[in-house]
Structures are given as C-alpha cells and as structure tokens.
Amino acid sequence: MFLGRRGYLTMNVIGGMKDLPEVNGDLDQFLGSLAYTEGNRYADFDSNTDEMAAYGVAALFGAKVLAKTGLLATIGIFLLKAWKLVLVGVVASGAGVKKFLGK
C-alpha cells in the first residue's frame, strides 16, 4: 500500500507460480520506481489546507487485516443466515406502526 496525500495506491501482481521468481527479483526495482506526482505525495500534506480523514491510517490497515482474517466474510455469512430474523423484525415493526396509526 502506498499512501498519498489524497488517498492510497494498492496493486496486485497477477501471474502463475512459475513467474514468482521473476516477480520477486524485479520487485525492489519496481517499488523504487513508484512515485506520486509533485504535491500529491504523503509527505506533501499541509495541515493548514488539507482535511484529516476521520478514520485515519490505522483504520486502513485494520480493515485490510479484517479482510485477510475473514472476519468480514464471517459477518456477511451470519447476516445471510439471519435474514429471517431481520424479516420478522421488519414485519413486527410494520404491524406496530399500523396499529399505532390505526387508532
């Protein structure tokens, strides 16, 4: 992940396992050639004119860790399985509103 002044850049290398030695061999040279344009680098941040994100850098890394550990997928699976409970709650809420407005 490469932090910039207005966001971040993330990349993936796609290839077969046979390409891994070549990718690893060229990785340092490739990463050294990456650069943001003047004024957009993370180091160019100006606290007088730029806004700070509410979530901060730690949240960027935290979200990536959650994604890699599968916690977000686990939560999604739970919500898919709990759709009946959500539906019952919506129907009950609708019945309550109808009863309240019907009087």
C-alpha positions in Angstrom: 0.0 0.0 0.0 1.4 3.4 -1.0 0.0 6.4 0.9 -0.5 9.6 -0.9 -1.9 13.0 0.0 -5.4 12.3 -1.3 -5.6 8.5 -1.0 -3.6 5.4 -1.4 -2.5 3.1 -4.2 -2.7 -0.6 -3.9 -1.6 -3.1 -6.5 -1.5 -6.8 -7.1 0.8 -8.8 -9.3 -1.0 -11.5 -11.3 0.8 -14.5 -12.7 1.4 -18.1 -12.3 3.7 -19.7 -9.7 6.3 -20.1 -12.3 6.5 -16.3 -12.6 7.2 -15.8 -8.9 11.0 -15.9 -9.0 10.9 -13.2 -11.8 8.5 -11.0 -9.9 10.5 -11.3 -6.6 13.7 -10.5 -8.5 12.2 -7.3 -10.0 10.2 -6.2 -7.0 12.7 -3.9 -5.4 13.4 -2.1 -8.6 9.7 -1.8 -9.4 8.8 -0.5 -6.0 11.6 2.0 -6.1 10.2 3.4 -9.4 6.8 4.2 -7.9 6.2 7.8 -7.0 3.3 10.2 -6.7 3.4 13.5 -8.7 4.7 16.6 -7.0 2.1 17.8 -4.5 0.3 14.5 -4.1 2.9 12.7 -2.0 2.1 11.8 1.6 5.0 14.0 2.6 3.3 17.0 0.9 0.5 17.0 3.4 -0.3 20.6 4.6 -2.3 20.7 7.9 -3.4 24.3 7.1 -5.3 23.3 3.9 -5.8 19.6 3.9 -8.5 17.7 5.8 -7.8 14.8 8.0 -9.8 11.6 7.4 -11.9 10.6 10.5 -10.7 7.0 10.3 -7.0 7.6 10.0 -4.2 5.4 8.8 -4.8 2.7 11.5 -8.2 2.0 10.1 -6.9 1.5 6.6 -4.5 -1.2 7.9 -7.2 -2.5 10.3 -9.7 -3.1 7.5 -7.1 -4.9 5.5 -6.3 -7.2 8.4 -10.0 -7.9 9.0 -10.4 -8.7 5.3 -7.4 -11.1 5.4 -8.6 -12.9 8.5 -12.0 -13.5 7.1 -13.9 -11.7 9.8 -15.9 -9.6 7.3 -16.8 -12.7 5.4 -18.0 -14.4 8.6 -20.2 -11.4 9.5 -21.6 -11.5 5.9 -22.4 -15.2 6.2 -24.1 -14.6 9.6 -26.3 -11.8 8.1 -27.2 -14.0 5.2 -28.3 -16.8 7.6 -30.1 -14.3 9.9 -32.4 -12.8 7.1 -35.4 -14.5 8.7 -34.9 -12.7 12.0 -34.5 -9.4 10.2 -37.7 -10.1 8.2 -39.6 -10.9 11.4 -38.4 -7.6 12.9 -39.5 -5.6 9.9 -42.9 -7.2 9.9 -43.3 -6.7 13.6 -42.3 -3.0 13.2 -44.8 -2.6 10.4 -47.6 -4.1 12.4 -46.8 -1.9 15.3 -46.8 1.3 13.2 -50.1 0.1 11.5 -51.7 -0.5 15.0 -50.4 2.9 16.3 -51.7 4.8 13.2 -55.0 2.8 13.1 -56.3 4.2 16.4 
